[in-house]
Amino acid sequence: MTVRPPADTAATEADLQQQVLDFLDGSSFGPAGGGKRIDTHASMVFLGADRALKIKRAVRLPFLDYSTLEKRRRACEDELKVNAGNAPELYRRIVAITRNSDGAFEIDGSGTPVEWAVEMTRFDEKQSLDCVAASKVIDPFLATAVADAVLRSHDKAPRADGESWLASIPPIIERNTARFRTVRGLDAVAIGQLDTASRDAATTLQPLLRQRIEQGFVRRCHGDLHLANIALVDGRPVLFDAIEFDPVIATTDVLYDLAFTLMDLMHFNQAAAANEVFNRYLAGAGDEGLDGLRLLPLFLSVRAAIRAHVLFMKSDQAGEGGAVWQEAKRYFDLAGRLITPSPPLLVAIGGLSGTGKSVLARGLAGLLEPPPGAVIVRSDVVRKHLFGIAETTALPESAYRPDATERVYGMLSRTAQRVLAQGCSVVLDAAYLQDAERTEVEGLATTCGVRFVGLFLTADLATRLARIEQRKGDASDATRNVALKQETFTIGAVNWHMIDASGTPDQSLRSARVSLFGVPGER
């Protein structure tokens, strides 16, 4: 399709781009031709039948510059390059929007390029993770797949000099605050509190931030991992639309990259999914990654503030008003909550094999403050790590001798203490059949100065045997014989909350919530 624009030899960049956009609006990629157009603060995406064209908006913003045709061409090339690793199935090529000698526009024509576009494979935009999160509960399987996709991305990401990352943090906070102060209707006190708390945290955490650089956790990451930039393609999460316009912005601590996804899940009221992603990521990132958890309140809050900043700008730019403004305000409020986290909590879940300890641990962890919920430390997984084997590989009976079990419980306590010291809650998932084991974990809470809640699950033998027989691909080595042998154990007096776990997982969770919060539906 061709369109002849009005002659305008003195057209500005914005004027000429508008002519291109009018042309695309009338093409098969635009609304007039059965396509669809999506505008953001930095780009316009035209969705055709099986392809999409992404145009960089001719603007100069504090964090990007697409103000000239050449800069937009380079940005398109960079976008293709930086997304090749995570989403090769989506990114095709760079195409020119050309103008012929008679003034007619064409897509990938032989005339003079007047605009550049990234050509992508079109996917169902309802399958972007923000749309999915807004329409249904994200289940553990999808949450696990998201965490694995982020882990793969970080494993491939090249390590980088972290000095630019360190230097960028105060200006990010400053830009967010400056933007918020221009927004009519935002509370000035709340803006000031967010700014002060963020600046104080950034200063206090400087030694840890620098330590993370030395450990290799600062890398050239995706940089913009909110849910709208994760798509389900053939049911598999694909990370796309990585930051191409500034390598400095995309060069961050990997936890800061992950924090965008976690924060956005919270924004969409998907706390359980956020916790699933969080724990799965920690499990795959290695033991050294646990020492960065103190950074999470700052990272999560800044990510929420950035999202608020962008949406307030979009509200002004597009004149969309109400709905966009309200969503931006929700992100702003979330940023304020995240920067001032609640004290951590230690929960221990005990019981015989088959009582549902691990299921309850996963159900509870996402309910606990501070966000993104508790770190789960499971004895079955710790035992496999101590013996250097895969979680689902069975251990010999010798690995369950008293001396080995003592080592496992010692590691549980040390890991819990390490996590609690950084302000994160912990759920310990172990049998705790010995009085000494229960006494030790209660003492750990006292040493760490945190509240302790002990939950001990009970269920009849038939129920426990049925659950054990249904297990597949699990870290537990419990068998029918193990369950029968446990019937002879003397557990002694248990002063923890006793939970009847013979019913459904939801029933056990409701009982546990009463023990933790006093009321079934209360956090």
N, C-alpha and C positions, 0 to 999 in steps of 0.2 A: 504494500500500500504506500502511496506517496501523497504528500500534502505540501502545497506551496504556501509558505508563510509570507506575511507582508514584508516588503522590502524594508530593511532597517539596517543600513550599513553601520550605524553608530550604536547598535545594540550592546548592552552590557552583558556580562556573563550571566547574570540572573535573568535578563530579558530573553537572551538566546536559549537558556535552559528552559524557560517557561514555554517557548515555542516548541522545543523538543518534547516536553511533557504533554503539551496539547496534541502533538502528533501521536505520541504513544497512547494517550487516552482514547484516540479514535482508531487505533490499530487493533489487531486481534489480541494484543496483550492488555488492552485497556477495557474499561467498563462498556464503552460503546460497541466493542467487538466481541463481547462475551467473556472478557478477562476480568481482572480485579486489580485495583491499585491499593497499596498499603504505604502510608507516609509515616516516617519517623523524623526525629530531630535532625538526622544526618543523612538520610537517604530516602529514595522512593523505589518501591519494588512493584513491578508489573507482572502479574501472574497470567501466563497464557495457558493453553491446554496441557502441554507437557513440559514447558520451559518457563523460566522466570528471568526477567531482566532487572538488575539492581543498579540504579543510578545514584551516584553521590550527589548530595545537595550542594549547590554552589554557595557555600557559606564558610565563614571563618569564625570558629568558636574558641573558647579558652583552651580547649584540649585537642582541637583538630583544625586543619586548614584545607578545605576543598575549594578554595576561592578561584582557582584558575583551571582551565581545561587540562593543562599538563599535570597539575597536581592530582586531578581526579583520575587521569590515566594511570599515573604511578600508583595511586591508591588501589585502583582496580587490580593491577598486576600484583601488588603486595597482598591483597585479599585472597587472590587465587593461590598464592604461594603459602601463606600462613595457614590456610584451611585444608591444604592438600593432605596433611597427616591425619587429621581427625575426620574429614568428610569428603574423601575423593569421589564418592558416588554422587555428590551433590554439585560439585564445582566443575564446570565444563571448560570455559574459555573466556577471553575478553573480546567483546565485539564493539565496533564503532557504530554510532548513529551518524550517518553522513548526509551532506547536502550536495545535490547535483548542481551543475552550472545553471540550470533553470530555476534553482531555489527549492526544489523538492527534497524532502527528507526521505531517507531509507534506512532500514536496519541492515548493517553489514553491507552497505552498498559500495560503489566504486568512486563516489564523490569524496569531498573533503570532510574528514571527521570533525564534527561539531560537539559531540558528546561521546562518552565511553560508558560501557555497561559490563557488569559481570553476568555472564550467562550461566544459569543454574538449572539443574533438573528440578522440576516442580514436585513438591510433596504436598500432601494434604495439610493445609495450615491449621486445621483443627487438631492435628496430631503434634503440634508444638506442645511442650510440656506445661506451659502456662495454661493453655486451653484444657489440657487433660486434668491438671490440678484444680481448675475451676469447676470441672464438671463431675468429678468422682474422686474417691479416695485412692491414692496411689498405693498399690499393694507392695508387700515386701520384695516380691520378685522383681518388679520394676525398679524399686529403690536400689536393690542390689546391683542391677544392671547399670543404673546411672552411676553409682559409685565406682564400678569397675571401669566404665568408660572414662571417667575423670582420672582414675589411677593410671590407665594406659596412656592417656594424654600427658600426664606428669612424668611418667617413666621415660617417655620419648623426648620431653622438653629439655633443651640444652641448658646446662648451668650457666649462670651469668654473674657478672660483677654486680654486687648488691648496693654499691654506693648510690647509684641513681635511684634505686628503690627506697633506700632510707631517706634520701633528700626529698623524695616526692610526697611523703606522707603528710607533713605539715601543710604544704600548699593544697593538697586535696581537701583537708579539713577546712582550710581558709576559704577555698572556692565554694564549698558547700554552704558554709556559714554566710558568706557574702550573698549567695543566691537566696537563702532563706530570709534574709533581712529585707529583700525586695518584694517578698510575697505577702500580699495583703491577706489578713486573716490568721496568720501564724502568730502564736504567742511569743512575745519578745523574751520573756523569762525562760521559756522552754528552749528557745534558740540559744540563749546564753549558757544554759546549763549543759546542753549537748556540746557546744563549742568548748567550754572549759573542761568538761570531763574527757572529751576526745583528745584535747591538747595535753592534758595531764597524763593520760594513759600512754600517748605516743612518746612522751618524755621519759616516763618511768620505765617503759619497756625497751628503751634503746639497747641496753646490754643483751637482752634476749634476742631482739631483732638482729643484732650484729652476730650473735652466736649462730643463729639460723643461717646467716649468709655463709659463715665459715664451714657449716656442716653441709652446704650444698643444696639447701632448700629454696634458694632464690633462683628461679628459672624463667625462660621465655615462655610464658603460659598462654592460655587462651585469652584471659584478661577480661572477659565479659560474660561470665557463665551464669547469667540469670536464666530462668526457665524458658523464656521465649527463644533462647538461643540453643535449646536442646530439642531435637525433633525425633519422633518415633518414625523410623523408616523401616518398613517390613517388621514392625514390632520391636525394633532395636534402637536404643537411644543413640543419637548421633550429635556430636558437638559441632556447631557451625557458627558462622559470623564472628570469628575471633577478631580481636583488635588488630588492624593492619596499619592504622594511621600514625601510630607512635609506639615503637618498640619499648620505650621507657615505661609507658603506662602498662604494657603487657608483661613487663619484667617484674615479677613480684614473688613473694613467698607463696609456695604452693597452697598453704592453708588459707591465704587471702583469696586465691583463685577459687578454692572449694567453698569458702565462706559465702560467695555470691549465691551459689546453688542452695546452700543450707538456709540462708536468710530468706530467699525467695520462697522456699517451701514453707517456712514459717508464715510469711505474708499470706500465703494461700491456705492457711490453717491446716497444714499437712505436717504437724509436729512429729507424728509417728514415722512418717517417711523420712523427714529430716534426720531423725535419730538413727534410722536404719542406714541411710547413706553415710552418716557420720561414723558409726561403728564399723561398717564394712570397709570404709576408707582407712580407718585406723588399723584395722586388722591386716590390710594389704600393704600399708605404707612402711611397716617395720617399727621395731621397738623405739628407735631414736625419735620417731615422730611424736611420741607422747610428750616430749619436753617442750612442745610449742603451744600447748593448750591454753596457757595463760594469755595468749594473744587473741583468743577467739572473741571476747567481748568487743575489743576495739575493731577487729576485722569485720565482724558481723554488723556492727553499728555503722561503720564507714560505708559498707556496701549498701545498707538500707538508705543512708543519707544520699549516696550517689544516685540511687534509683529515684528517690524523691526529687533530687535536683533535676534530673533529666525529665521527669514527668511534669514538674512545674514549668520547665522550659517548653515542653510540648504543649501544655495547656495554653501558654501565652502565644506560642508560634502559630498554632492551628486555630486558636480561638474556640477550643472545644469546651472550655469552662468546666461546668459541674463535675461530670463523672471522672474526667482525668485529674482534675484538681483534688477531688476526694481521695482518689487512689494515691496520689502523691502525698497527701496528708497522712494517710495510713502508713506509708513508708517512713515518713518523718517521725511519727509517733513511735513506730517500731525501733527506729534508730535510738531514740531517747531511752526506751526500755532496755535495749540490748547493752548500752554502754554502762549501765548500773546494775550488774547481775546480782541475783540473790545468793546467799551463802550456800555452799554445797552440802550434800546429804550423803550418808553412807547407808545403803540397804544391803542386807545379806539375806539370801533366799536359800533355805536348807530343806532337806527332806530325802526320803529314800528314792532310789531309781524309779523312774516312771511316774512320779507325782506331778511333773509338768513344770519343773523349776525354770528351764530355759525358755519355754513359751511365756511364762509369766515375766521373766526378766525382760524379754523383748517388749512385752506389753506395757510394762511399767516404765522402762527407761525413757521413753519419749514424753512421759508425763512430768518428769522431774525437772525442777529448776536447778541451775540456770540453763538457758538454751545453748546448744541443741539437745539437751537432755543428758542422761547419765552415760558414762562409759561402762560397758558390760565387760566384766572379767570372769571368764568361765573356767572352772577347774579342769574340765575335759580337754579344753583347748590348750591351757597352760601345760598340762601333763604331756600332750603330744609335742609341744614346742621344746620342753625340757629334754625329751628323748630324741629330738631332731627328726621327727617324721611328719608326714602329712596328717592333717586333722582327721581324715576319714580312714586312715590306716590303723588297724587293730594292734594294740600293744599286748605283749605276753603278760601272763599273770604276775610275773616278777615285778613288773612296773607298778603294781598296786600293793607292794609290801609297805609296811608302816613307815620305813625310812623314806621311801619314794613319796608317799602321801604327805609326809611332813615337809618335804621339799616343795611340793605343790602348794600347800597352804602357806608356806613361807613366801613363795613367789606371789600368791594372791594378795597377801598383806602388803608386800613391798610395792607392788604395782598400784594397789589402791591408795597407799600413802603418797606415792608419786603423783597420782592424778589429783587427789584431794588437795594437795599442797598448791596446785595451780588453779584452784577454784572451781573444778568440775566435780559433779556428783558421780558416784560410783554405785553400780549394782554388782554384787558378788554372787555368782551362781555356783554353788558347791553343795555337797551333801550335809556338811556340818553335823555329823552323827556323834562326834565326841564332845563331851562337855568342855574339854580344854580348847578345842577349836572354836567353839562359840564364845568362850571367855576371852580368847585372844582377839577376835574381831571386835568385840565390844570394847576392849581396851584400846584397840587401834583408833576407834572413833574418839575416845576420850583424849588420846595423845594428839590427834589432829584437830581437836576442838570443834568437831562437827556433830550434828544430830545423828543418832543411830536408830535404825528400825530393823529388827530381825523378824523375818517371816519364815515359819516352818510349815511345810505342806504335808498333808496327810491324804492317803487314799487307800482303799482296800486292795488286797493282793491281786484279785482278778483284774481290776482296773489297771493296775500298774503293769501287769504282765501283758495285757492287751496293747497298751501303749508301746511297750518295749518291742513287741513283735512287729509293730507297724513302722518302726524307724527305718529309714533308708538314707544313706549318705550323711550320717551324723557323726559328730566327734565322740559321742558316748560309746564306750565299749560294754555297757551293761547288757547282760543277757538274761534269759530266764533263770539260769542257775545263780547268777549274781543276785537277782531279786529274791529267790528262795533262801539264799544264804543270809541276806540282810534281815530276814524274818527272825533270825536267832540273835541279832545284835541287841545289846542293852544300851539304849540311847540315853537313859537317865532323864532327870527333870529338865524340861525345856521351858525357859521363861520368855520365849519369843511369842509373837502373835501366831496362834495356830490357825491355819487356813485349810478348810475342807476343800481339797482339790479333786474330789471324785467326780465333779460335774464337768461342765464345759469350760474352756479357757476363759470365756467372758465372765462366767460366774466366779472363777478364781480371781480374776482381775478386779471385779467389783468388791469382793471381800478384802483384797489387798489394799484397794483405794480407801476403804473405811479405816483400815489400820494405819495408813499413812496420813490421810487428810481428814478423817473424821466423818466425812459425808461421801457417798459413792461417786457423785459427779464433781467433787471439788478437788482442785489442784492444791 
